[in-house]
Amino acid sequence: MGEEKLLKLMKTASKNHIDKNKARELISKAEDTIPSEILKESSLFELQIMMDMIENIEKHLDSLENRIFAIWDKVKDKHYIQTIPGISEFRAAMIWAEIGDIENFKHPDQIVAFAGLDPKVRKSANKEVIGGPNKRGSSTLRWALGWAVQESKNVNPVIAPYFEKKIAEGKHYNTARCAASKKLIRIIWSVEKNKKPFQIPSNLKS
């Protein structure tokens, strides 16, 4: 495998966290640590197999993404998730696919639990201790909501001030994001249940 291809694959595998200089540094350290004949004959062979696997996985992910969009295009006119600022078409499709029929959820807290964002509760000395999210639900929904919050905190007129408020209260970033995800779930539940596009609450209008 040529150096340029190796550098490109390392950059792709690291989601652009490794630039060319860092990649060359890692390769150089590997060459200094491992005998060159082993590095060339064994390690590089294994690395190439791993990189090829990553490339194949990415191809499958692209194909899956296209299939998700194709299905979403057929049903999105009946839904309103994508009208919420900060939720892209792809995130809307993923959230819809995970939640399914909104009528299955009588209250947004049920979606919170389904996403595994409800708190852990354990008993200690006859007391209930409430911890972080239990993460027992849909990891895909939790992931989609987390990224939706990441985008919404910059553009959504409800989520942005709510997230900033939590940070100002001294909450950890992940705690604030979890709280914002729950807030976003309530918005999603509302627009889907009422079958109406997102609207800025009157108390937030200038």
N, C-alpha and C positions, 0 to 999 in steps of 0.2 A: 504494500500500500504506500503510495507516495505521501510525502509530508503534507502537501497542500490538502489532499483529501482527508488525511488524518486530522489536520487542524480544523477543517470544515465540519467533520463529523463530531469532533469534541465540542465545537461551538454549538452545534445543533443539539447534541445530547444534554448540554448544560443549560439549554434555553437562553443562550447568549450571555451566560454569566462568565464564561471563559473566553477571553479575547485571544488573538493570535500570540501576543507576547506571553500571556500566562500559559497557553497551551505549549509553546516552545520551551518554557521554563520547566513544565511538568515532564515533557519528553526528555529534556536534558537531564533532569534529576533521575528519571527512570534509567537512562543510559549509564549514569554514574553509579547507580545502585545495583543494577542487574548486569551480569556479563552480557556483552553485546550479542554473542551467538544465541543465547537463550532468549534475549529480548526480541531478536529478529525472527527466530524460528518458532518460538512458543507464545510469548506474550503478545506480540503483534498479531499473530494468527488468532488468538482468543479475542483480542480487542476488535479485530476486524469482524469476527462473527457477531460480537455484541453490537457493534455499530450497524451491521447489516440487519440485525433484529430490530434495532431502534428505527431504522429506515422503513422496514416493513410495517412496524406498528404504526408509524406516522401515516403511511399510505392507507392503512385500514381505518385510522381515525378520520382521515380526510373523506374516505368513502362513507363512513358512518355519519359524519357531519352533513354530507350532501343528502343522505337518505332522510335525516332528521328534518332538514329544510324542506325537502319535497313533501313530507307528510304535513309539516306545519303549514305550508302554503295552502293546503286543502282545507284546513280547519281554522286558521287564524282569524278569519272574518267573524267567527262566532265567539271570539275571546278578546279580552281587554288587557291582558298582562303586559303586552308590548306598548301600551299607551302610558305606562308608568315611566317617568324620566329615570334614566340610568339602567333600564333593562333592555338590552339589545334583543334583536330578533332571535339570535341563537340562544341566549339565556332564557328568553320567554318560552321557546320551544322545549328546552330542557326542563324548566320548571313545570310546564304544562304536562309533559310526558310523565313526570314523576308524581304529580298531584292527581292527575286524571280528572274524574268528575268531581267538581267542587261540591256537589250535593252530598257527597260522602262525608263531608266535614261540616258538622253543625255549628262549630265554633272555631275561630282561628287557632286557639290553643291546641286543637287536635292536629293541626298542620305543624305547629311548633314541636309537638311530641313526635310526629311522624318524621320530622327532619332531625330528630335527636338533639334539639336545642333546649329542651326542658331540663331543669337543673337536676343533678344527682342529689338524692336525699338518703342519708344514712343515719342510723340511730347510734348515739354515743352517750352512755350514762343516762339513759332514759330521756335523752334530748335528741331532737332532730337537727342534723347538721346539713345545711344546704351548700352544695358545691357547684362546680362548673357544669357545663352541658354534658349529658350522659352519653351522647354520641351513639346511641343504640339504633337510631332510625336510618333513613336513607342518606348514605354518604354523598350520593350524587346530588340530591336536592340541597344538602348542606353546602356542598362545594359551589353549586350554581348560585345559591343565595349569598354566599360569602363574596363571590366575585361581583354579583349585582350590587351589593352594598359598596364594594370598592369603587364602582363607577357612580353609584347614586349619591355618595357623600360629596360629590363635586357638583352635581347638577339637579338633584332632587330637592324641591323646596321643603319637603317634610323630613327626609332622611338626613340631609346635610346639617341643619341646625341641631337635630336630635343627636347625631354623632358627635358634633362639636361640643354639645352640652355634656355628654358623657365623658369626653376627654377632659373638659374643664373641671369636672367633678373629681378628677384624679384617677379615673378608671384606666386600667391597662388597655392598650390598643385592641387586643383580641376580645377583651370583655365588652368594649364599646362596639366592636363589629358584631359580636353575638347579639347584643341588645338591639342594634340596628337591624339585624336580620329578622328578629322577632317583629319589630315594627313594620318591616317591609312585608312580612307574611300577612299582617293585618290589612295592609293596603291591598295586597294581591287578593286576599279573601273577599274584601269589600267590593272591588271592581268586578270580580268574577261572579260573586253572589248576586250583586245588583244589576249585572250585565250593562254596566255603564263605564265609559272611559274615565281615566284618572282626571280628577279635578283638584285644583289647589284649594285647600280648606279656606273658608272665608276669613278666619282669624289670621291667616298668613298672607292674605292679599294686601298689597300696598295701597 
